[in-house]
């Protein structure tokens, strides 16, 4: 009897241990997770433990240079999904850390593509540098495969596929580039008669004009491995013609929308209501729309914001809805908004954006002088904390934007920082806010 119970215990333990835990006991990501998948130890219908939920493993769908993709079943949603996990490719010198970056870049690039109504898998769950749980798109072939087999397809089949591809091109018309966009990333579903973009990263670029470069070029069709065929050139021309026509229509719509927004903003004096107007904007516009919007904000509305009172949350909202800045317009924005920034947290948000966007040396020098004029006031509005100490140390170690005069203030920050708040003061501030 005891022997039977012991054997049953061992059997149950082995079943449990076959499950895949993506996180270690200390909640760090299990970088060796792929061993049980690739070795076959993880069997169909066994459990994969994510951060805050579990899914049922079904099969491996595929792998690339940076990720491995699994078909899983989500019991909460009662449907099959795709689980994308970070993974390297030793032959091409990609590591799991490249995979983690790609997971994060994909998440960062999702919202903008989703708002443009492009056909992409919906993200259901995301954990930073760990995984993406997304819609499972059943497909028949990617564009590269289609081009290789198109000559053997009937005209009716080709017309159906081409019409769907032209529809995809129109929906993607506002983009000059999409991160990691290539012919194996877009796939066709015969059942849905639709092309889907399966993979992307961040760093999408909006087209400025109808004549701006498109996603569909010689390089996109052939990847420099061969010359384009006559059929491919004809298809490419049709796609680009559709994109140009769609962009021309979008410019007309953008101009109408822009005039409405400018008129509405011109009648508003309260900066909080100005922020509300910007918060209603979506990202499905051409780059020229945002350039004009940014110019109008900098010239006509930034002065309506109170000096020394803009905090990080308000800056984030503005940056998220004013569109992508060019280095020139962002330098103008940063130059003028510096007088409105309240504390170090707000400043660090703008500072990190400046480094992300990149400024040329001349613009950097101008901003550096303006930072020096405001850094003491910004530090004086900041409460001393461990995060504050980290931010100050980061600034002291930097060059370019943080010049000699700013570093003098930062080196003596303890003289200007507000003392850390007691629990009673924190509670009082929350109740009074």
C-alpha positions in Angstrom: 0.0 0.0 0.0 2.8 2.4 1.0 4.7 1.5 -2.1 1.7 2.3 -4.3 1.2 5.7 -2.6 4.9 6.5 -3.1 4.7 5.6 -6.8 1.6 7.7 -7.2 3.4 10.7 -5.5 6.4 10.3 -7.8 4.1 10.1 -10.9 2.2 13.3 -9.8 5.5 15.1 -9.2 6.8 14.2 -12.6 3.6 15.4 -14.3 3.9 18.7 -12.3 7.6 19.2 -13.1 6.9 18.7 -16.8 5.0 22.0 -16.8 7.0 25.0 -18.0 7.6 27.9 -15.6 8.7 31.0 -17.4 9.7 32.7 -14.1 12.0 31.6 -11.4 11.2 31.6 -7.7 12.6 35.2 -7.4 10.3 36.3 -10.2 13.2 36.8 -12.7 12.7 35.4 -16.2 13.8 31.8 -16.8 16.3 32.3 -19.6 16.7 28.5 -20.0 12.9 27.9 -20.7 13.5 26.8 -24.3 15.4 23.6 -23.3 12.2 21.8 -22.3 10.4 22.9 -25.5 13.1 22.1 -28.0 14.0 18.8 -26.2 10.4 17.6 -26.4 10.1 17.4 -22.6 7.1 19.8 -22.7 4.3 17.7 -24.2 1.0 18.9 -25.8 -1.7 19.8 -23.2 0.9 20.5 -20.5 0.8 23.9 -18.7 2.9 27.0 -19.3 3.0 29.3 -16.3 3.0 33.0 -17.4 3.3 35.9 -14.9 -0.3 36.0 -13.7 -2.0 33.3 -15.6 -1.5 29.8 -17.2 -2.0 28.6 -20.8 -2.0 25.1 -22.2 0.8 24.2 -24.7 -0.3 22.8 -28.0 2.6 22.9 -30.4 5.6 24.9 -31.8 4.5 27.1 -34.6 7.9 28.3 -35.6 11.0 30.3 -34.7 13.0 33.2 -36.1 16.2 35.0 -35.2 14.9 36.5 -32.0 11.7 34.7 -31.0 10.1 31.3 -30.8 6.3 31.0 -31.3 4.0 28.5 -29.6 0.4 27.6 -30.2 -1.3 27.6 -26.8 -4.9 27.4 -25.4 -6.2 30.1 -23.1 -8.9 28.7 -20.8 -10.1 32.1 -19.7 -10.7 33.2 -23.3 -11.5 29.7 -24.4 -9.6 30.0 -27.6 -6.2 29.2 -29.1 -3.6 32.0 -29.2 0.1 32.4 -30.2 2.7 32.8 -27.4 5.8 34.6 -28.6 8.9 34.1 -26.4 12.4 35.6 -26.6 14.9 33.2 -28.3 18.2 33.6 -30.0 19.9 32.2 -33.1 23.5 31.2 -32.4 24.4 30.8 -36.0 23.5 34.4 -36.8 24.8 35.6 -33.4 21.4 36.6 -32.0 21.1 36.0 -28.2 18.1 35.7 -25.9 18.7 39.4 -25.0 18.0 40.3 -28.6 14.8 38.4 -28.3 13.8 40.3 -25.2 14.4 43.6 -27.0 12.3 42.4 -29.9 9.4 41.5 -27.6 9.5 45.0 -26.1 9.8 46.7 -29.5 6.8 44.7 -30.8 4.7 45.9 -27.9 5.9 49.5 -28.3 5.0 49.4 -32.0 1.5 47.8 -31.5 -0.7 50.7 -30.4 0.1 52.9 -33.4 -0.4 50.2 -35.9 -3.7 49.1 -34.2 -5.1 52.7 -34.3 -4.4 52.8 -38.1 -6.7 49.8 -38.5 -4.0 47.7 -40.1 -4.7 44.0 -40.0 -2.5 42.8 -37.1 -2.8 40.2 -34.3 -4.3 41.7 -31.1 -2.1 41.6 -28.0 -3.9 39.9 -25.1 -1.1 39.8 -22.6 2.5 41.2 -22.3 5.2 41.0 -19.8 8.3 43.2 -20.3 11.2 41.4 -21.9 9.4 38.1 -21.4 6.5 37.3 -23.7 3.6 38.4 -25.9 0.3 36.5 -26.0 -1.4 37.4 -29.2 -4.2 36.3 -31.6 -3.4 33.2 -33.6 -3.7 34.0 -37.3 -4.3 30.9 -39.3 -2.7 31.6 -42.7 -1.9 29.8 -46.0 1.3 31.6 -47.1 3.4 34.7 -46.8 4.0 37.2 -49.6 7.4 35.7 -50.5 5.8 32.3 -50.9 2.9 33.8 -52.9 5.3 35.4 -55.4 7.1 32.1 -55.9 3.9 30.2 -56.7 1.7 32.9 -58.3 2.5 31.7 -61.9 0.8 28.4 -61.1 -2.4 30.0 -59.7 -5.5 30.8 -61.7 -6.4 34.3 -62.6 -9.4 34.2 -60.3 -7.2 33.2 -57.4 -4.6 35.9 -58.2 -7.2 38.6 -58.5 -8.6 37.8 -55.1 -5.1 37.8 -53.5 -4.1 41.0 -55.3 -7.2 42.9 -54.3 -6.7 42.0 -50.7 -3.0 43.1 -51.0 -4.1 46.4 -52.4 -6.5 46.8 -49.5 -3.6 46.1 -47.1 -1.5 48.7 -49.0 -4.2 51.4 -48.6 -4.5 50.7 -44.9 -0.7 51.0 -44.5 -0.5 54.1 -46.7 0.3 56.6 -44.0 3.6 54.8 -43.3 6.8 55.3 -45.0 8.3 52.5 -43.0 7.3 49.9 -40.4 9.8 48.4 -38.1 11.2 45.0 -39.4 8.8 45.0 -42.3 9.6 42.4 -45.0 7.8 40.0 -47.3 7.8 37.0 -44.9 6.1 39.1 -42.2 2.8 39.6 -44.1 0.6 36.5 -44.6 -2.6 35.7 -46.4 -5.6 33.9 -45.1 -7.8 32.3 -47.8 -10.6 31.8 -45.3 -10.7 35.5 -44.4 -9.5 36.8 -47.8 -7.1 39.2 -46.0 -3.4 39.9 -45.6 -2.1 40.3 -42.1 1.1 41.7 -40.7 2.3 39.1 -38.2 5.5 40.7 -37.0 6.9 44.2 -36.5 9.1 46.1 -34.1 9.0 49.8 -33.1 10.3 52.8 -35.0 7.6 53.3 -37.6 8.0 56.3 -39.8 5.0 58.3 -41.1 5.0 59.5 -44.7 5.1 63.3 -45.0 3.8 63.6 -48.6 1.8 61.5 -51.0 5.1 61.1 -53.0 7.1 59.9 -50.0 8.7 56.5 -50.2 6.3 53.5 -49.6 6.6 50.1 -47.9 6.6 48.4 -51.3 10.0 48.7 -53.1 12.3 46.5 -55.2 14.1 45.5 -52.0 10.9 44.5 -50.3 9.9 42.2 -53.1 13.3 40.5 -53.7 15.5 41.3 -50.6 18.4 42.0 -53.1 18.7 38.3 -53.9 17.5 38.6 -57.5 15.9 41.1 -60.0 12.1 41.6 -59.8 10.0 39.8 -62.4 7.6 41.6 -64.7 4.7 40.4 -62.6 6.3 41.7 -59.5 7.0 45.1 -61.0 3.5 45.4 -62.3 2.1 44.4 -58.8 4.5 46.9 -57.1 3.4 49.7 -59.4 -0.3 49.0 -58.7 0.4 48.9 -54.9 2.3 52.2 -55.0 -0.3 53.8 -57.1 -3.0 52.8 -54.6 -0.8 54.1 -51.7 -0.3 57.5 -53.5 -4.1 57.9 -54.1 -4.9 57.0 -50.5 -2.3 59.4 -49.2 -3.7 62.2 -51.3 -7.2 61.5 -49.8 -5.6 61.4 -46.3 -3.9 64.8 -46.8 -7.3 66.3 -47.6 -8.9 64.8 -44.5 -5.9 65.8 -42.4 -6.2 69.5 -43.6 -9.9 69.6 -42.7 -9.3 68.0 -39.3 -6.3 70.2 -38.6 -8.3 73.4 -39.2 -11.1 72.2 -36.9 -8.6 71.5 -34.1 -6.7 74.8 -34.5 -10.0 76.7 -34.4 -11.1 74.8 -31.3 -7.8 75.4 -29.5 -7.8 79.1 -30.4 -11.0 79.6 -28.3 -9.5 77.9 -25.2 -7.4 79.6 -22.6 -7.4 76.9 -19.9 -4.3 74.6 -20.4 -6.1 71.6 -18.9 -8.8 71.9 -21.6 -6.1 72.2 -24.2 -4.7 68.9 -23.0 -8.2 67.3 -23.3 -8.3 68.4 -27.0 -5.0 66.7 -27.7 -5.9 63.6 -25.8 -8.8 63.0 -28.2 -6.4 62.8 -31.2 -5.6 59.4 -32.8 -2.4 58.3 -34.7 -4.0 57.7 -38.1 -2.6 60.9 -39.8 0.3 61.7 -42.1 3.4 63.2 -40.7 2.7 66.7 -42.2 -0.5 66.8 -40.0 1.6 66.4 -36.8 4.3 68.8 -38.0 1.6 71.5 -38.4 0.0 70.6 -35.1 3.3 70.8 -33.2 4.1 74.2 -34.8 0.7 75.5 -33.8 1.1 74.2 -30.2 4.6 75.7 -29.8 3.6 79.1 -31.4 0.1 79.6 -30.0 -0.7 77.4 -27.0 2.4 76.6 -24.9 2.3 80.1 -23.5 -1.2 79.3 -22.0 0.5 76.7 -19.7 1.5 78.1 -16.3 5.2 78.6 -15.6 6.9 75.9 -13.5 3.8 73.7 -13.1 3.8 71.1 -15.8 4.3 67.6 -14.4 5.3 64.3 -16.0 1.7 63.0 -16.5 0.8 66.1 -18.5 4.0 66.0 -20.6 3.4 62.3 -21.4 -0.1 63.0 -22.6 1.1 65.9 -24.8 4.0 63.8 -26.3 1.7 60.8 -26.9 -0.8 62.9 -28.9 1.3 65.5 -30.7 2.8 62.9 -32.9 6.5 62.1 -33.7 8.7 65.1 -33.5 11.6 65.9 -35.8 14.8 66.9 -33.9 14.2 70.5 -35.0 10.6 70.8 -33.7 11.4 68.8 -30.6 14.2 71.2 -29.8 11.8 74.1 -30.1 9.3 72.3 -27.9 11.9 71.4 -25.3 13.4 74.9 -25.4 10.1 76.6 -24.6 8.6 74.0 -22.3 11.6 74.0 -20.0 10.2 77.1 -18.2 7.0 75.2 -17.5 8.6 72.1 -16.1 7.9 71.6 -12.4 10.3 69.0 -10.9 13.0 66.5 -11.7 10.7 63.7 -12.6 9.2 66.0 -15.3 12.6 67.1 -16.5 13.9 63.5 -16.8 10.9 62.6 -19.0 11.9 65.4 -21.5 15.6 64.7 -21.1 15.2 61.0 -22.0 13.0 62.0 -25.0 15.7 64.4 -26.2 18.3 61.6 -26.1 15.8 59.2 -27.8 15.0 61.6 -30.7 18.6 62.9 -31.0 19.6 66.6 -31.4 22.4 67.9 -33.6 25.3 69.7 -31.8 24.0 73.2 -32.4 20.6 72.4 -31.1 22.1 70.6 -28.1 24.2 73.6 -27.2 21.1 75.8 -27.2 19.1 73.4 -25.0 22.1 73.0 -22.7 22.1 76.7 -21.9 18.3 76.7 -21.3 18.6 73.7 -18.9 21.3 75.6 -16.9 18.9 78.5 -16.5 16.1 76.3 -15.0 17.8 73.3 -13.3 18.1 75.0 -9.9 14.4 75.8 -9.8 13.6 72.3 -10.9 15.7 70.7 -8.3 14.2 72.9 -5.6 10.7 71.6 -6.5 11.9 68.0 -6.1 11.5 65.8 -3.0 14.6 63.9 -2.0 14.3 60.2 -2.6 16.3 57.2 -3.8 15.0 57.7 -7.4 16.0 61.4 -7.2 19.6 60.4 -6.3 19.7 57.9 -9.2 18.5 60.6 -11.7 21.0 63.2 -10.4 23.8 60.7 -10.7 22.7 59.9 -14.3 22.8 63.5 -15.2 26.2 64.1 -13.6 27.6 61.3 -15.7 26.2 62.6 -18.9 27.6 65.1 -21.5 26.2 67.4 -24.1 22.9 68.5 -22.7 24.1 68.8 -19.1 26.8 71.4 -19.2 29.3 72.7 -16.6 26.8 75.2 -15.0 24.1 72.5 -14.6 26.6 70.1 -13.1 27.5 72.6 -10.5 23.9 72.8 -9.4 23.5 69.0 -9.5 26.7 68.5 -7.4 25.1 70.6 -4.7 21.6 69.2 -5.1 21.3 68.3 -1.4 21.2 72.1 -0.6 18.2 72.6 -2.8 16.1 69.4 -2.6 13.0 69.3 -0.5 13.3 66.9 2.4 11.6 63.5 2.1 8.0 63.4 3.2 6.8 61.5 6.3 4.0 59.0 5.9 1.6 61.4 7.5 2.5 64.1 5.0 2.1 61.7 2.1 -1.3 60.7 3.3 -2.3 64.3 3.9 -1.3 65.2 0.3 -3.3 62.3 -1.1 -6.4 63.3 0.9 -6.1 66.9 -0.2 -5.4 66.2 -3.9 
